[in-house]
Amino acid sequence: MANMYYEKPVTDVCLGCLCEATSGCNSTAACTGDVCGLYRISWPYWSDGGKLTLNGESSESERAYANCVSDPSCAANTIQNYMTKYAQDCNGDNQVDCFDYAVIHKLGGLGCTGELGNEFQTTLASCLNLS
C-alpha cells in the first residue's frame, strides 16, 4: 500500500481550478465518451494514477474506474498520483505549478508542450487569479 502521507504536488486551489476549467465542476458529469467525472479522467490516466478504488473495491472490477473518477476525493487522489509521476515544467518558466499541472492533466504526461484550448486556458487563468 502506498504511503498516503507524502506531500501532494497539486494544491486544493489548483484542483478546484482544474475542475472548473475541465467541466465547470458539473457534479452530474457522468461518463461521456472515454472520460468520466468532474475532472474528465480517462481509463489510461486512472491506470497511470494508481488504479485507485473506493471502499476496498478491486481495481480489476468492471466499475472500479468509473466509481473512482466519479468520486471527487478518489479522482483528486488519482490526479495527485498522476502528477507525482509526470510533473514537469511545461512552459519553461523554471517552476512546476498549476499551469503545468493543467497542461499535463489536459494533454497527458507526455504531451505537455502542446496547446491548451482557449476556453480551458481562459477559465483556468481566471480561476487562479481570483485565488
Contacts in CASP RR format, 6 or more apart in sequence:
PFRMAT RR
TARGET T0000
AUTHOR 0000-0000-0000
METHOD contacts of the structure
MODEL  1
MANMYYEKPVTDVCLGCLCEATSGCNSTAACTGDVCGLYRISWPYWSDGG
KLTLNGESSESERAYANCVSDPSCAANTIQNYMTKYAQDCNGDNQVDCFD
YAVIHKLGGLGCTGELGNEFQTTLASCLNLS
2 81 0 8 1.000
6 84 0 8 1.000
8 80 0 8 1.000
9 80 0 8 1.000
9 83 0 8 1.000
9 84 0 8 1.000
9 87 0 8 1.000
9 96 0 8 1.000
9 101 0 8 1.000
10 18 0 8 1.000
10 76 0 8 1.000
10 79 0 8 1.000
10 80 0 8 1.000
10 83 0 8 1.000
10 98 0 8 1.000
10 101 0 8 1.000
11 98 0 8 1.000
13 98 0 8 1.000
13 128 0 8 1.000
13 131 0 8 1.000
14 97 0 8 1.000
14 98 0 8 1.000
14 101 0 8 1.000
14 102 0 8 1.000
14 128 0 8 1.000
15 76 0 8 1.000
15 79 0 8 1.000
16 25 0 8 1.000
16 127 0 8 1.000
17 98 0 8 1.000
17 102 0 8 1.000
17 123 0 8 1.000
17 124 0 8 1.000
17 127 0 8 1.000
17 128 0 8 1.000
17 131 0 8 1.000
18 39 0 8 1.000
18 79 0 8 1.000
18 98 0 8 1.000
18 101 0 8 1.000
18 102 0 8 1.000
18 105 0 8 1.000
18 124 0 8 1.000
19 25 0 8 1.000
19 38 0 8 1.000
19 39 0 8 1.000
20 123 0 8 1.000
20 124 0 8 1.000
20 127 0 8 1.000
21 102 0 8 1.000
21 120 0 8 1.000
21 121 0 8 1.000
21 123 0 8 1.000
21 124 0 8 1.000
21 127 0 8 1.000
22 38 0 8 1.000
22 39 0 8 1.000
22 40 0 8 1.000
22 105 0 8 1.000
22 106 0 8 1.000
22 120 0 8 1.000
23 29 0 8 1.000
23 37 0 8 1.000
23 38 0 8 1.000
23 39 0 8 1.000
23 40 0 8 1.000
24 38 0 8 1.000
24 123 0 8 1.000
25 38 0 8 1.000
26 38 0 8 1.000
27 38 0 8 1.000
29 36 0 8 1.000
29 37 0 8 1.000
29 38 0 8 1.000
29 40 0 8 1.000
30 36 0 8 1.000
30 37 0 8 1.000
30 70 0 8 1.000
31 37 0 8 1.000
31 66 0 8 1.000
31 70 0 8 1.000
34 42 0 8 1.000
34 43 0 8 1.000
35 41 0 8 1.000
35 42 0 8 1.000
36 65 0 8 1.000
36 66 0 8 1.000
36 69 0 8 1.000
36 70 0 8 1.000
37 69 0 8 1.000
37 70 0 8 1.000
37 75 0 8 1.000
38 72 0 8 1.000
38 75 0 8 1.000
39 69 0 8 1.000
39 75 0 8 1.000
39 76 0 8 1.000
39 79 0 8 1.000
39 105 0 8 1.000
41 69 0 8 1.000
41 75 0 8 1.000
41 78 0 8 1.000
41 79 0 8 1.000
43 65 0 8 1.000
45 78 0 8 1.000
45 82 0 8 1.000
45 108 0 8 1.000
46 52 0 8 1.000
46 65 0 8 1.000
46 68 0 8 1.000
46 69 0 8 1.000
46 78 0 8 1.000
47 65 0 8 1.000
48 81 0 8 1.000
48 82 0 8 1.000
48 85 0 8 1.000
48 86 0 8 1.000
48 109 0 8 1.000
49 78 0 8 1.000
49 79 0 8 1.000
49 81 0 8 1.000
49 82 0 8 1.000
49 85 0 8 1.000
50 59 0 8 1.000
50 78 0 8 1.000
50 81 0 8 1.000
51 59 0 8 1.000
51 64 0 8 1.000
51 65 0 8 1.000
52 59 0 8 1.000
52 68 0 8 1.000
52 74 0 8 1.000
52 77 0 8 1.000
52 78 0 8 1.000
52 81 0 8 1.000
53 59 0 8 1.000
53 61 0 8 1.000
53 64 0 8 1.000
53 67 0 8 1.000
53 68 0 8 1.000
53 74 0 8 1.000
54 67 0 8 1.000
54 68 0 8 1.000
54 71 0 8 1.000
54 74 0 8 1.000
57 63 0 8 1.000
57 64 0 8 1.000
57 67 0 8 1.000
58 64 0 8 1.000
61 67 0 8 1.000
67 74 0 8 1.000
68 74 0 8 1.000
68 75 0 8 1.000
68 78 0 8 1.000
69 75 0 8 1.000
69 78 0 8 1.000
79 101 0 8 1.000
79 105 0 8 1.000
82 104 0 8 1.000
82 105 0 8 1.000
82 109 0 8 1.000
83 101 0 8 1.000
83 104 0 8 1.000
83 105 0 8 1.000
85 109 0 8 1.000
86 104 0 8 1.000
86 108 0 8 1.000
86 109 0 8 1.000
86 110 0 8 1.000
86 112 0 8 1.000
87 96 0 8 1.000
87 100 0 8 1.000
87 101 0 8 1.000
87 104 0 8 1.000
88 96 0 8 1.000
88 100 0 8 1.000
88 104 0 8 1.000
88 109 0 8 1.000
88 112 0 8 1.000
89 95 0 8 1.000
89 96 0 8 1.000
89 100 0 8 1.000
90 99 0 8 1.000
90 100 0 8 1.000
90 103 0 8 1.000
90 104 0 8 1.000
90 112 0 8 1.000
90 113 0 8 1.000
90 114 0 8 1.000
91 99 0 8 1.000
91 100 0 8 1.000
91 103 0 8 1.000
98 124 0 8 1.000
98 128 0 8 1.000
99 124 0 8 1.000
99 128 0 8 1.000
100 112 0 8 1.000
102 116 0 8 1.000
102 120 0 8 1.000
102 124 0 8 1.000
103 111 0 8 1.000
103 112 0 8 1.000
103 114 0 8 1.000
103 116 0 8 1.000
104 111 0 8 1.000
104 112 0 8 1.000
106 116 0 8 1.000
106 117 0 8 1.000
106 120 0 8 1.000
107 114 0 8 1.000
107 116 0 8 1.000
116 124 0 8 1.000
END
